[in-house]
Amino acid sequence: MGRRRRRKVIRTFRRTIPKVYTCPQCGKRTVTVQMIKEANIAHVACGTCKISGDITLSEGMTAVDAYCTWYDEAISGKRLEELKQGNLGEG
């Protein structure tokens, strides 16, 4: 007697949006983004080197978009000095 073969279930895994990002200054994966919807800003900060900045949110922006905007500004060099100087008084 033969038996029926069970069909193999194919599972698809969806990648999730990360919550921790890479720092442009120190290269470690310790950057977090805090979305403050009431003030319409996103606070982006590195936990290791303490570099941080605020990004004004546009309509429909997510945490990834805020991180990318902040990263571009930090890499371009024009805001990197401001970000470093702003953290000297905090810590």
N, C-alpha and C positions, 0 to 999 in steps of 0.2 A: 504494500500500500504506500502510495506516495503522500506526501504532505504538501501543504501550500507554503510557498516561500514568502516570507515577510519582506515587504519593500523597505529599503533603507531610508530613513528620514534624513533629508539634507538640511542642515541647519546653517543659516546665514548669520554671521556675527556683524553687528553694526558697531563701528568705532564711535566712542563718545568724545565729546569736546573736552579737552584737558582743563584742569583747574589750576595747574602749576606750570609756569613757563620758564624759558631760559633767559638769563640775564645777559644784556649786551656788554656789560663791563667786566664781570667776573667769570661769566661762562657757566655758572652753576644753575641748576634747575630749582630756583627758589623764589621766582617772581609770582606774586599773587595780585589779583585784580578785585577791588571792592567797588561794586556798583552802588552809587548813591543816587537813586532816581529822583528824590525830592529836590536835591540841589542840582540835578542834571549834570553830574560829573562822575568820573571813574578815577579812583585812587589806585595807582599802580606802584608797587614797592617790592624791592628785593630784600629778602630776609638775611642775606649774607653780607653784602657790601653796603646795604642801607641806602642805595640810590632809589629815588622815588619821584613821582610826578603826578599831576592831575590832568586829566583829559576831559574836555567838554564833550558831552554826548550829543550825537545827532539822533534823529528819529530812526528807530530800528537798529541801533548799534548794540552789539553784544559784547561780552567780556573779551572775546577773541579780537574783535575789531578795535577795542580800546587798547589792548596790548600791542597790536600791530602798529597803531598810530604812534603810541609811546615809543616803541622800538625804533621806528623810522626816525623820530625826532632825536632819540638818543644816539643813534648811529651816525646821523648827519653831522654831529659834532657841535651844532649851534646851541643845543640845549644841554649837552653833557656837562659843560662847565657850570651852567646855572643849577643843574640838578646836584652836582657835587657841592657847590657852595651852599645851597639851601639846606643840606643835611648836616653841615658842620655845626650850625646853631642848635639843631634838635637833640643831638646825642650826647 
